[in-house]
Amino acid sequence: MSNYTPVELMTIAASRALSNDDVCFVGIGAPSAACNLARLTHAPDITLIYESGTIGTKPDVLPLSIGDGELCDTAVTTVPVPEMFRYWLQGGRITIGFLSAAQLDRFGNINTTVIGDYFAPKVRLPGGGGAPEIAGSCGEIYITMQQSTRGFVEKIDFFTSFGHGTGGTAREEIGLTTKGPTLLITDLAIWKPDPATREFTVVSLHPGVTREQMAKSVGWEIRYADDVETTPPPTEQELAVLRDLHARTKLAHQQPAGA
Amino acid sequence: MAKFMPLRDAIAEFLHDGDEVAFEGFTHLIPHAAAHEAIRQGRRNLTLVRLTPDIIYDQMIGMGCASRIVFSYAGNPGVGLLHRLRDAVENAWPNPIEICEHSHAALANAYEAGASGLHCAIFRGYKGADLPKVNKDIKTVICPFSGEELAAVRAVRPDVSIIHAQKADRDGNVLVEGIVGVQKEAVLAAKHAVVTVEEVVDDLDVHPNACILPGWTVSAICEVPGAAHPSYAHGYYGRDNSFYLEWDRISADRELFTAWMKDNVLDETPKVFVSRVAALRSGT
């Protein structure tokens, strides 16, 4: 299967990282597509949780928001939002938090709050939502986003969610007992933190991606693992299921406006 | 005890200039008709509290109702940014606005603390995050039993909370179902609560653990079918996702926004909402 886009491979590679036993707190956008693709392919029993309180949801189309009715209709149970954050997230029941970012640094620290100064912003972004505590309380964090020098920066403008701080044992030092970011999946590569420094290191390049192309899309000097693998391309089944999901979603979101 | 009254009268009686108010609904059951009524009545200097300001506060901010906003995610969910909120924060249009920004966990806990009669919510959060540096309502406490440092935030205790719900019975007991969000906490944290409902029925016909707000916890009930549009009411009509996409265009331009608000809010009444959801009735 050679006819696919980099974003399709990003979603598919991210979905492969999830298993049937995972309890996954799902962010909207790329994470939501990856998590539902996993559910519709190799991980039918994965538990997907959205911050609207929907636990064990199995939507037929991707939700536009984290609180679409489809999520509640197909959930095992729907709990109040305070309970969601207290019992389920803070209580330590969630194995993987799946996040995206506007700005990301080499240690997996995330900014979705502001570009520029907080009190005189160049661009005011939406903010953290559930992410600051997802980043702290989930067993581990997967991040998925497209590479660009705007997004992959040397220094983020605001710490919305803490990853590995300045690296090494930074998490332990501020009292975090969870693993933090353990996987970064982009449209060009798969990255994992170095065991000692915690700096994201490229472990796999997607088919055809060059190191030169990588350097142009990242704002820091990239570290590579000793043996960089090539990400397996999408299978026909993965691609067909993903495209079906997007087609159903597009149709559903285009139904007539009432205003 | 809940009074049944027209929405116009409820907003006039219970929401005043300078109030701290929470129009709540976590994506679901957002009380848009009530917000439009507040805009028509020209409320000013409000402190608006909501986890997700969403379109409802984008409209109120753009129409000059707010001087302060307490929130945790200021995006158009699944679409992008909130242009009117951004314009207020970045360019002080139509007026400057003070922001008090939290995470969802913090604000959900803060509502729960308000409903619990506390001034402070305590939880494990904000570790390593920058928000505590820019929001003086985020502090820390030491757990007296484990020694763990925990986040402490100011409770939310609004002057008035306004929610939408599916239905009320004739005694004013209110049923909320589906994604219940912080509806119960918002009502119980506030001095007064105004609830719009899809319908008033003889019997709520629910199981014993349903989310019910007894009539004596609510100040006013207003029957306004469709009042959540473009949000939704589970069991009645679906979310108008295409309008959320359309709002990105309408709200991006000050003149287009102002004209849209005149035609669709200032020159309208709560009665228009029922027609807005007519085509969305098949979904939930």
HADDOCK unambig.tbl for C-alpha pairs under 7 A between the chains (distance, minus, plus):
assign (segid A and resid 28 and name CA) (segid B and resid 78 and name CA) 6.56 0.50 0.50
assign (segid A and resid 29 and name CA) (segid B and resid 78 and name CA) 6.79 0.50 0.50
assign (segid A and resid 52 and name CA) (segid B and resid 26 and name CA) 6.73 0.50 0.50
assign (segid A and resid 52 and name CA) (segid B and resid 179 and name CA) 6.55 0.50 0.50
assign (segid A and resid 52 and name CA) (segid B and resid 181 and name CA) 6.50 0.50 0.50
assign (segid A and resid 53 and name CA) (segid B and resid 179 and name CA) 6.76 0.50 0.50
assign (segid A and resid 64 and name CA) (segid B and resid 78 and name CA) 4.89 0.50 0.50
assign (segid A and resid 64 and name CA) (segid B and resid 241 and name CA) 6.90 0.50 0.50
assign (segid A and resid 65 and name CA) (segid B and resid 77 and name CA) 4.97 0.50 0.50
assign (segid A and resid 65 and name CA) (segid B and resid 78 and name CA) 4.87 0.50 0.50
assign (segid A and resid 67 and name CA) (segid B and resid 26 and name CA) 6.91 0.50 0.50
assign (segid A and resid 67 and name CA) (segid B and resid 27 and name CA) 5.18 0.50 0.50
assign (segid A and resid 67 and name CA) (segid B and resid 28 and name CA) 6.51 0.50 0.50
assign (segid A and resid 68 and name CA) (segid B and resid 239 and name CA) 6.80 0.50 0.50
assign (segid A and resid 69 and name CA) (segid B and resid 234 and name CA) 6.56 0.50 0.50
assign (segid A and resid 69 and name CA) (segid B and resid 238 and name CA) 6.87 0.50 0.50
assign (segid A and resid 69 and name CA) (segid B and resid 284 and name CA) 5.97 0.50 0.50
assign (segid A and resid 72 and name CA) (segid B and resid 178 and name CA) 6.28 0.50 0.50
assign (segid A and resid 72 and name CA) (segid B and resid 179 and name CA) 6.49 0.50 0.50
assign (segid A and resid 78 and name CA) (segid B and resid 178 and name CA) 6.94 0.50 0.50
assign (segid A and resid 78 and name CA) (segid B and resid 179 and name CA) 6.32 0.50 0.50
assign (segid A and resid 80 and name CA) (segid B and resid 180 and name CA) 5.49 0.50 0.50
assign (segid A and resid 80 and name CA) (segid B and resid 181 and name CA) 4.95 0.50 0.50
assign (segid A and resid 80 and name CA) (segid B and resid 182 and name CA) 6.33 0.50 0.50
assign (segid A and resid 81 and name CA) (segid B and resid 108 and name CA) 6.46 0.50 0.50
assign (segid A and resid 81 and name CA) (segid B and resid 181 and name CA) 4.81 0.50 0.50
assign (segid A and resid 81 and name CA) (segid B and resid 182 and name CA) 5.95 0.50 0.50
assign (segid A and resid 82 and name CA) (segid B and resid 108 and name CA) 4.84 0.50 0.50
assign (segid A and resid 82 and name CA) (segid B and resid 109 and name CA) 5.83 0.50 0.50
assign (segid A and resid 82 and name CA) (segid B and resid 112 and name CA) 6.90 0.50 0.50
assign (segid A and resid 82 and name CA) (segid B and resid 182 and name CA) 6.95 0.50 0.50
assign (segid A and resid 85 and name CA) (segid B and resid 105 and name CA) 5.54 0.50 0.50
assign (segid A and resid 90 and name CA) (segid B and resid 124 and name CA) 6.83 0.50 0.50
assign (segid A and resid 120 and name CA) (segid B and resid 90 and name CA) 6.78 0.50 0.50
assign (segid A and resid 121 and name CA) (segid B and resid 90 and name CA) 6.29 0.50 0.50
assign (segid A and resid 124 and name CA) (segid B and resid 86 and name CA) 5.97 0.50 0.50
assign (segid A and resid 125 and name CA) (segid B and resid 81 and name CA) 6.60 0.50 0.50
assign (segid A and resid 126 and name CA) (segid B and resid 73 and name CA) 5.36 0.50 0.50
assign (segid A and resid 126 and name CA) (segid B and resid 74 and name CA) 4.24 0.50 0.50
assign (segid A and resid 126 and name CA) (segid B and resid 75 and name CA) 4.51 0.50 0.50
assign (segid A and resid 126 and name CA) (segid B and resid 81 and name CA) 6.20 0.50 0.50
assign (segid A and resid 127 and name CA) (segid B and resid 72 and name CA) 6.65 0.50 0.50
assign (segid A and resid 127 and name CA) (segid B and resid 73 and name CA) 5.11 0.50 0.50
assign (segid A and resid 127 and name CA) (segid B and resid 74 and name CA) 6.19 0.50 0.50
assign (segid A and resid 128 and name CA) (segid B and resid 72 and name CA) 6.56 0.50 0.50
assign (segid A and resid 128 and name CA) (segid B and resid 73 and name CA) 6.00 0.50 0.50
assign (segid A and resid 128 and name CA) (segid B and resid 103 and name CA) 5.77 0.50 0.50
assign (segid A and resid 129 and name CA) (segid B and resid 72 and name CA) 5.19 0.50 0.50
assign (segid A and resid 129 and name CA) (segid B and resid 73 and name CA) 4.55 0.50 0.50
assign (segid A and resid 129 and name CA) (segid B and resid 103 and name CA) 5.12 0.50 0.50
assign (segid A and resid 129 and name CA) (segid B and resid 104 and name CA) 4.96 0.50 0.50
assign (segid A and resid 130 and name CA) (segid B and resid 103 and name CA) 5.93 0.50 0.50
assign (segid A and resid 130 and name CA) (segid B and resid 104 and name CA) 4.94 0.50 0.50
assign (segid A and resid 130 and name CA) (segid B and resid 105 and name CA) 6.32 0.50 0.50
assign (segid A and resid 132 and name CA) (segid B and resid 103 and name CA) 6.61 0.50 0.50
assign (segid A and resid 132 and name CA) (segid B and resid 126 and name CA) 5.93 0.50 0.50
assign (segid A and resid 132 and name CA) (segid B and resid 129 and name CA) 6.85 0.50 0.50
assign (segid A and resid 133 and name CA) (segid B and resid 105 and name CA) 6.83 0.50 0.50
assign (segid A and resid 133 and name CA) (segid B and resid 125 and name CA) 5.43 0.50 0.50
assign (segid A and resid 133 and name CA) (segid B and resid 126 and name CA) 6.51 0.50 0.50
assign (segid A and resid 136 and name CA) (segid B and resid 127 and name CA) 6.90 0.50 0.50
assign (segid A and resid 158 and name CA) (segid B and resid 130 and name CA) 6.40 0.50 0.50
assign (segid A and resid 159 and name CA) (segid B and resid 129 and name CA) 5.18 0.50 0.50
assign (segid A and resid 159 and name CA) (segid B and resid 130 and name CA) 5.05 0.50 0.50
assign (segid A and resid 160 and name CA) (segid B and resid 129 and name CA) 5.47 0.50 0.50
assign (segid A and resid 160 and name CA) (segid B and resid 130 and name CA) 6.22 0.50 0.50
assign (segid A and resid 161 and name CA) (segid B and resid 129 and name CA) 5.55 0.50 0.50
assign (segid A and resid 162 and name CA) (segid B and resid 128 and name CA) 5.23 0.50 0.50
assign (segid A and resid 162 and name CA) (segid B and resid 129 and name CA) 5.80 0.50 0.50
assign (segid A and resid 253 and name CA) (segid B and resid 241 and name CA) 5.52 0.50 0.50
assign (segid A and resid 253 and name CA) (segid B and resid 242 and name CA) 5.77 0.50 0.50
assign (segid A and resid 254 and name CA) (segid B and resid 242 and name CA) 5.51 0.50 0.50
assign (segid A and resid 255 and name CA) (segid B and resid 242 and name CA) 6.50 0.50 0.50
assign (segid A and resid 256 and name CA) (segid B and resid 242 and name CA) 6.67 0.50 0.50
assign (segid A and resid 257 and name CA) (segid B and resid 240 and name CA) 5.97 0.50 0.50
assign (segid A and resid 257 and name CA) (segid B and resid 242 and name CA) 5.47 0.50 0.50
assign (segid A and resid 257 and name CA) (segid B and resid 243 and name CA) 5.29 0.50 0.50
assign (segid A and resid 258 and name CA) (segid B and resid 240 and name CA) 6.94 0.50 0.50
assign (segid A and resid 258 and name CA) (segid B and resid 276 and name CA) 4.28 0.50 0.50
assign (segid A and resid 258 and name CA) (segid B and resid 277 and name CA) 5.65 0.50 0.50
assign (segid A and resid 258 and name CA) (segid B and resid 279 and name CA) 6.46 0.50 0.50
assign (segid A and resid 259 and name CA) (segid B and resid 276 and name CA) 5.37 0.50 0.50
